[in-house]
Amino acid sequence: MSVRGTITLLNPEEEIKRVSAKHALRRSMTLRRDELSDEERTKRSKQACEMASEVMKERHVQSMMIYVPFRSELDSRPLVEWAWEHGLQVIVPRSLPQDRSMELYELQKWDELIPGAYGIQEPDPQRSKMFMNDVPDIIWVPGLAFDRNGGRLGYGGGYYDRLADRLCHEVHDAARLKEPLWVGIGYEVQVLEHVPMEEHDRVLDGLVTDLGYSGKAGPGLRRDNEWN
């Protein structure tokens, strides 16, 4: 996962237009996702989770970080169940609104979750073990929109960007040879030709949807197209 672009200073009018356009795109993509029926969400979520499991089998992943679905997000629970069944370590974030950071916890059972920030189900610090001194092999990243060049439109809080910066430092400080793979996961209807990105935004390594995987791939892994 890398930073896209170089720093470009905008005048106040251009900045207002940029922010307004991003807000409008978030509203539009939220409506697009909400328009999927419950049946379609269930079907497409299962298909995407099956493809995600193939990505992890191909790469011999032993640990993954995954979000707990909220509202009309792609349902990640089938992927969590698969990971538990195959002995993978499942790491789930807990949001800290005071500084917009995330703590990571190992999730072993669904009943370890409680309503957290923004009403999202998150690990109970009293019941789940904090995940420390390591980084997951793969991080599944939710979003409102994606493109096939690593672009992602998030919710505007910057939580995943801050986590990426933190984990990057931890990898380097620990002299770890391999950084985690950052892969977006969502419905195919969320994929655009181009997602506007800023200097601090992180570029994804891949993308999984209900129609397949695109991004960096090893031999034998089915994909829509391979990224550089």
N, C-alpha and C positions, 0 to 999 in steps of 0.2 A: 504494500500500500504506500502510495507516495503523494507528495503535495503537487498540485497542478498549478502551472502558470507562474508568472512573475508579478511582483507588486505593481499595481497601477492605481494612481491617485485619481479620484473622480471629483468633479466640482459638486457643490451641494445639490444642484438640480438633477444632475446625472445620478447621484446617489439616491435621491428620492424616487426617481423613475425605476432604478434597479430594485430597490426594496419593494416598491409597489408591484412590480412585475412578478417578483418572487412570491409575494403574498397571494397574488391572483393565481399563480400556477399551483400553489399549495391548495387553495380552495378548489380549483378545477380537478386536481388529481384526487383529492379526498372524495369529491362527488363521484368521480369515475369509479373509484374503489367501492364506495357505498352502494353503487347501483347493482353490483353483483348480488344475486339472490343467495340465500343461505345454502341452498343446494349447490350452486356453482362454487361458492367459497370452499365448501367442504371437499368437493371433487377436485378443484384446482390445487387446494392446499395439500391434499394427499399426493397428487402427482408431483408437485414441487418437492415435497419431503422425500419421496422415493428417489428423485434425481439427486437431491442433496446427499442422501445416504450413499449413492453410487460415487459421488465425488469424494466422500470421506473414505470409502473402501479403497478407491484407487490410490489415494494418498496415504493410506495406513494411519489415519488420524486416531489419536488416543484420547484427545480432549477437545471439547468444543464449547464455545460461548454462544448462547442463544437467548433471545428475548422471549418473554411470555406474551402471547397475543393479546391485543387490546382493540376493542371495537371491531372494525372491518379489516384489520391486518390479516395477512396470511397466517393461518393456524399452524403454529410450529409444534404443537403438541405431539403429532405423530412422529416427528423427527426425534423429539426427546424420548419418547417411548422406545423407538428403535435403538437409540444410543444406550439407554439403560439395558435393554435386552442383549446388546453386544459388548457390554462391559466398558463403554466409553465414559469418561468423566464429563459430567454436564455442569457447566458454569453459567450462572444467571446473574445479571446485574441488579443492583439496588441503587436507585437515583438519589442524589443528595442535592436538593434544590438550592441550598445556601451557597454553594459554589459551582453548581451544575457539573458535578463530577459523578463518578459511579464507583461503588464498591462491588467486588465480585465475590460470589459465594458458590460453593458446590451444592447442587440440588440433587437429593437422592430420592425424595418422595414429594408428591404434589401437595401433601398437607403441610409442607414446610413453608408454603406461600401465604402471605397475608396482604391485604390492600396497602399499597405504599403511596409514594408521591404520584399525584395526578390520577389516583384511583386504579393504577396498574398493579396487578399481582406481582409481588416481589418477595425475595427470601426474607424470612423472619430471622434477624440476627441472633435471636435467642435459641434458635433451633438448627440453623444451617451453619456449616463450617466455612469461615472466610477463606477464599482462595488467595494465597499470598506466595510471594517469592518465585513465581513462575508465570508463564504466559500460555494461553490456550493454543493448540495447534491450528485451530480455525475459528474464526469469529463470523457468525451469521448476522448480517446487518439489515434491519428493517428500513423502510423508507416510504416516501410517497410517490417517487418517480425514480427511474433508472435509465441509463442508456448503455450501449454495448461498448463504450470506451472507458468504462470505470466511473462514469458520472452517477451521482446520487443526489436526490433532493430529500433532505431530512425534515424534521419538524421545527427546526429553527433554534433548538436549545444548545446545540454544539456539544452534547454529551459524548457522542462517539468520536468526534474530533479530539476532544480532550483526552479520552481514553487512549486513542491511537498515539498521541504524543507521549503519554505516560508509559505505555507499554514499549514504545520505541526506546525510551531511555533505559527501561529495565532490561531490555534485550542487550543493549550495548554495555550497560554496567556489569551485566553478568557474563559478558563475552559469549552469549548464546549465538550459535552459528545460524540459526534459522528463525526468522521472524514469523509471526502468525500469518495465516492467509486470511485476508478480509474479503468476504463474498456477500454480495447483496442477495436477498431472497424476497420474492414478491410475485404477484400475478403478472402474466404476460401483458395485460391491459395497462400496466403501470410503466411499460417500457416506451420511451420516447426516442426520437432520432438524436436529440441532443438535450442534455440537462445543463443549465447554466451553473458554472462553478466559480468559486472565488479562490483567492490565493491560499487561504488557510484550509480549504476543503481537501479531504483525503480522497485519492483515487482508489477505487476498489480493484481487487485482483481478479474478480470474476462476478458472475451473476447467474443465479438459478431462478427459473420461473417454471410454471406448469408445462411449458413446451420444451424445456431443456436447459442445458448449461452452456454458457459462453465465457471465454476468458482464458487464463493460463491453464493448460491441461497437459497431463502426461499421456503416454501412448495408450491407446485403447479406450480412452474416455470419450463417450459420445458428447458432442457439443455443437452448438449452432455455428460458431465461428471462434477462431483463436485470436487472442489479443497478443500484442507484442510485449 
